[in-house]
Amino acid sequence: MNRLNFNLSDALPSLPKSGMPVTIITGFLGSGKTTLLNQILHNKDNLKIAVLVNEFGDINIDEQLLISVDSDMIELGNGCICCTINDGLVSTVYQVLEREDKVDYLVIETTGLADPFPIIMTFVGTELKVLTRLDAIITVVDSSVFDARHFDSEAALRQIRYADMVILNKIDLATQDKINESKAFIENIKQEFRILESEYGQVPLPLILDIGLNKADNYKADISEFKRNKSAFTNHLESDGYSFVSFKSDRPFEIEKFEHFLSQQLPSNIFRAKGILWFQESPARHIFQLSGPRYDLQDDDWITQPKNELVFIGRNLDESLIQQLLDECLVKPEIQRPLSLPRPFGQK
């Protein structure tokens, strides 16, 4: 599928003078949220978009994977933003609203483990409801791996229940039967919403920005329940059992050792991994993505000093084991040498 380019000034209606429109992009681990956000930023034309990114972990990989958005990207605090919704997110939105250089649109990318409702409540149940306009909740789903269990995560199912639109992503990796099965399951969870199919998050912007799908009146009962029992929402990470392990190194990996780690040693309870990799055999900066059983690497140029930065997300992770296995993939200090030409890295 070819990259889609749209002139937003022609395709979208005039944005309102007050009530800054907000789109929340959510979706489970590895569904393609950052890829969709990059499509928005690539095709935004003259629309000035502020981007808030949030990650589950202490290394913000997604920020490094986004295309340049100059000073219009703000990193939210580490962890799940739905767990700190009443402080970090609200104050950050005010930073956007108070900027001298007016922002036309706000897009929030949540961590893959976020329960979207506390984030929604921030815009429809606080003073922000008169300063912003929640336009749509867009949930991205990996159509090739989605099923009824969906990693046994209540947060993943709530991402669908609260969606105004579901984007079935990665349809190029799924059979038509699998796509139909995913649609049927999602429609059983959520009625009266839009569903779109995509490859690599390529969706025409007029179909996902300033579409006015969200209806604040739908949340009255949920807001009351949230105020009565906030802990039921903020403890979802503990109940789902997810954790992360981060890894950093100023020494490069050896390609063969890292390939062996991925193919023979990777713990089965790791569901998602991403990072920036440095190999002794290659002068390139390698962008690493793992989702379920699949992984790949893409090359570009270093704009910083080369280093390794990785985050692994899963259930009941053994941090010491993962650290040990990755340490064993590193080049020994005494044999580290200047960068040489790359050898093609195997892909799965």
Secondary structure, 3 states (H helix, E strand, C coil): CCCCCCCHHHHCCCCCCCCEEEEEEEECCCCCHHHHHHHHHHCCCCCCEEEEECCCCCCCHHHHHCCCCCCCEEECCCCCHHHCHHHHHHHHHHHHHCCCCCCCEEEEECCCCCCHHHHHHHHHCCHHHHCEEEEEEEEEEECCCCCCCHHHCHHHHHHHHCCCEEEEECHHHCCHHHHHHHHHHHHHHCCCCEEEECCCCCCCHHHCCCCCCCCHHHHHHHHHHHHHCCHHHHCHHHHHCEEEEEEEECCCECHHHHHHHHHHHCCCCEEEEEEEECECCCCCEEEEEEECCEEEEEEECCCCCCCEEEEEEEECCCHHHHHHHHHCCECCHHHCCCCCCCCCCCCC
